């Protein structure tokens, strides 16, 4: 599958760097270099594909230069080049706040760089890493390690959920658009960076820069595993994000901005809302037998129809907001076991029931009747019909 040229932070394993940010799309946009624009000049920025509402014209402040982002550029490297210290990358971002998420810069994006700051920053290194070499580790790794997240954007664009009213009724209620075609007609399965066409345009209120969440129907009429006659609805999966780059009267051209699953013609689009990361918080009340609450549910679906789920997987359970569950809740996965306690001679031997701990899951989407959870930890596989309890 095609992957974009985005490199996440962490050039050296032992450094707490969060700013090694690559230009995100694999093509080069022709533009002015830093040496071609003098202070006081007003320059026009060439139109290009970017996630951001970049300035269309720049006036260069005294003591500054411009740099047009090229393929492979990083704020880390640009700070080292112009300011003499890669750790000064936030000072470049500070002057270019139209970049809303510093994890992404795009070829053709214009950056103003204050060269006067090079004197103040050159040669200075944060105390936390001053004595480290690239291949050394600290005695206390937690002091430089980023906090672990229980739910991130990567999880968000692979999240399944249940539409009890059925997929088509759900899409209609959401005012969904449809991917009707793509730039390369010979490709069925599409990935990041590819161009698609939508059946909504200016007449429907769409404009350049609008972002949409890509939805795909992955299961019809999901049946409850322990209540065979109970139809829970259709399962829909989030598979990516697209961004409008050209808006016409009744249709639009968009680029697939992020995806970890294939995008196809016919997939549906709803307005994208930036999700929040959820920090990892684990429970300690995991002693056995595990007490199950009255509103405990069971696993009814595992992402991609997996038979076994473990850390990082997504599951859906048959309890929801109507049962008091909400996003951020950490639930316990348990397995109910019944075992004989008789002498072995009885026709119907007596039994006892107990539970044992399987793992912990985080509620990441709460609908009225179901919730989607991400498995945080597991001691063994989690199966359909296993119990999930608050």
Number of C-alpha atoms within 10 A of each C-alpha: 10 9 13 16 15 20 16 14 18 14 15 12 15 18 20 17 19 17 23 23 23 27 26 24 22 15 16 15 17 15 20 18 14 18 9 12 18 17 13 13 13 13 16 14 18 16 13 16 19 20 22 15 12 19 13 12 12 18 15 19 16 13 13 18 20 23 21 21 26 24 20 20 18 26 27 23 21 21 23 19 12 21 25 20 21 24 23 25 23 16 16 21 20 12 13 17 12 13 19 13 11 18 19 22 28 29 24 25 26 26 24 20 26 19 16 13 17 18 11 13 18 17 13 13 14 9 8 12 14 10 10 13 13 11 8 12 13 15 7 8 10 9 11 16 13 11 10 11 12 23 23 15 14 14 19 20 21 19 24 28 26 28 23 19 13 17 22 14 12 16 18 10 10 12 12 20 21 18 21 15 18 20 13 11 8 7 11 12 11 20 21 22 21 16 20 24 19 22 17 21 20 15 12 11 11 19 18 18 18 17 24 22 22 27 27 20 19 16 16 16 17 18 16 20 16 12 8 9 9 12 14 20 19 21 22 21 21 23 23 27 24 26 25 25 19 19 21 14 13 14 19 22 23 27 22 22 22 21 22 17 17 14 24 20 17 14 16 23 25 17 16 15 9 10 11 11 15 16 13 14 15 15 11 6 9 16 9 11 14 19 18 17 10 9 13 18 23 23 24 22 28 21 21 14 12 15 12 13 21 22 17 16 21 26 30 28 26 21 24 21 15 12 15 11 22 18 16 19 15 24 21 26 30 25 20 15 10 11 11 12 10 12 8 10 7 8 6 9 12 12 10 10 10 14 17 16 20 23 23 25 31 27 24 24 21 22 18 15 17 24 26 28 30 26 25 22 19 18 12 13 13 26 21 21 18 19 22 26 21 17
